């Protein structure tokens, strides 16, 4: 079994910030070639210059559900067959129900669940991926805690959890594993933007998440593990990383 | 100013006339994190004013809030 990802190609969405960015650099450090999918063209170029292994960078807005296959066609044209996918793109919309507009429900559902499902559909095509490959998606503990203000976010992450289980069953013949990582509060801009609205956020964290805010590297390493041969028998699972929070 | 106060009363589901300019926000039971989030969303929708969390946190009174919405 290989502990590293030498020679493997991993597609990563949401790679220009937060957990996705940390994952990209970590996978590169373990030998992976990467297909970077994001909106921030400047950041994509910077990452392409900094990563040590081969990179294909593709600027794409995940709100566009109609042209996702073009990403995979690009990989195929460049002679790349994927060994893994990390779906890390996400948005955080914290709005109480009384102020909710339909877009506050539709947009997170579109980015988190609909686009992920369509990426999974394309990834699973034999021409685009190898057997024994692995899909990892960023879910969230919010799907379980369902806190106030989290209607769109929590529901869309719960939808991801269902998608993971369905996909894992449909992709089992090719041994394509599908798993989700569901962290509580991680040290990202997304968390700190939410924190500005929560009274006594630090005190709340100390109480509900006693190990503290989770470093991005902890999540990135778990994702790396789920892409590696050492997790060959894990599929259809949503793995929480709670920092001590009981959910 | 009056129009903004009425807007804030609607936001906090208070009867018209409940809020006065000089009221301290932190002393209002309705002034919580959810209301702050709702305020951001409603200001964007109704007034095309984009408030930041820091701007909202810097407000002490109802009058301060009305001023930043302006």
Interface residues (C-beta under 8 A of the other chain):
Chain A: X94 X95 X96 X98 X99 X100 X101 X104 X148 X149 X193 X196 X197 X198 X199
Chain B: X13 X32 X33 X34 X35 X36 X37 X38 X41 X42 X45 X53 X54 X57
